[in-house]
């Protein structure tokens, strides 16, 4: 146990003595020193890499000048132990504010911690710019009614928008022709978002399937019907593109009448996907261009004709052309990065405003950098921004995928699915941002992964160059349009502690700074650690995330 607790601090915020001699008590404030074993600490013990002792109350620290018994649950004690809670009531530590630690230590989450030798260096150059941010967000999916019916919905809205900083809301199209009243829940959620953000959120509308009347299998839901999970045909045998176009025109008009403005529209979610029989869900299969595909039906290979996504999109765009407010078109919203080139290449560039994809073919433990870089190159050649509009993963994996998609893929938007998991998901859903219970709710680790980006950036911010040579460290940096604020997001994807020095290769000067840390293997969740140390070194425990927010 002693060895384990040391490991969390050796490259982190180590509590330090200014003297290399035997620790002294009762006469000096430098009684705490870094250590590896307790034999180095005299009458004290080596805990979390520092000479100190467990305690139950302040009397247990009375012989240590300047010490108090800091509860093990206190953010300062947790930070001192690399994001984990030490198994005692408390630890003898020196409380501090930003001015009380002296030249050789720094105040971290209210506890004095030393200057730490860096293990890696991040070079940040604000003169080299990349994509402009549209925002971070999540999908309402199928829980709109549960959200607005929740007994603590006002507090839930606070968490969803004010605390998270999320500014993009992705919605499913619930409209089927005679159910406009069902849009009221979505309207209420968006109004709550606008109130808390101080501006209307960016909205993204999509659907997993057209209404049942427009489907060959007569249902929104598909369960392995690879030959009929697609668009219905008209009497003459042609696919009902006009019916799909009219459905979308009526849907946008219904949303407008409900007071819902749509910024981005995707006419079909996952057009390349047919769900298996074991996992039925809304779906409708399109090929990039109308044609045939060999599929297995009841064990036999069958040639099936499918509608073309490009023809469907052309029909919808034509039907929407004379509406007063036509959303920007996002397409093709394929389920994985690998499917993007085939579907996007079949589109008229003039018919698409944004390229959109999901990351379901991306393994967080082995991110395919080449595939993401190819998607970024394709988007540049297409002269369109790239959006990541749906993914499900736990907190740490979401952090890995976000950094990868933002830096390698150059995406301007990252959306999680789901925003909120209903109380029907027993024990909560670690892939959702928030899980509901009957009369309460809880933020999942995924909430904090996205918050590290969303809370400290806004739409219009630009990604600037940030590079590091240590492969386990992932970094992205974002500059505000007025250049008055800079946010650096760091992730340690490895299992070794890291201490990262921020090297601003161009002259930047900010008056205020704030560090926020989440340790996915520990207990820290969006904990404020205080200001950036004067040496610009940031501690990153294993599987931890730190956001450095700088502003004037």
Buried (B, 14 or more C-beta within 10 A) or exposed (E): EBEEBBBBBBBBBBBBBBEEEEBBBEEBBBBBBBBEEBEBBBEBBBBBBBBBBBBEEEEBBBBBBBBBBBBBEBBBBBBBBBBBBBEBBBBBBBBBEEEEBEEEBBBBBBBBBBBBEBBBBBBBBBEEEBBBBBBBBBBBBBBBBBBBEBEBBEEBBBBBBBBBBBBBBBBBBBBBEEEBEBBBBBBBBBBBBEEBBEEBBBBBBBBBBBBEEBBBBEBBBBBBBBBBBBBBEEEEEEBBBBBBBBBBBBBBBBBBEBEBEBBBBBBBBBBBBBBEEEEBBBBBBBBBBBEEEEBEEEEEEEEBBBBBBBBBBBBBBBBBEEEEEBBEBBBBBBBBBBBBBBBBEBBEEEBBBBBBBBBBBBEBEEBBEEBBBBBBEBBEEBEBBBBBBBBBBBBBBBBBBBBBBBBBBBBBBBBBBBBBBBBEBEEBBBBBBBBBBEEEBEBBBBBBBBBBBBBBBBBEBBBBBBBBEBEBBBBBBBBBEEEEBBBBBBBBBBEBBBBBBBBBEEEEEBEEBBBBBBBBBBBBBBBEBBBBBEBBBBBBBBBBBBBBBBBE
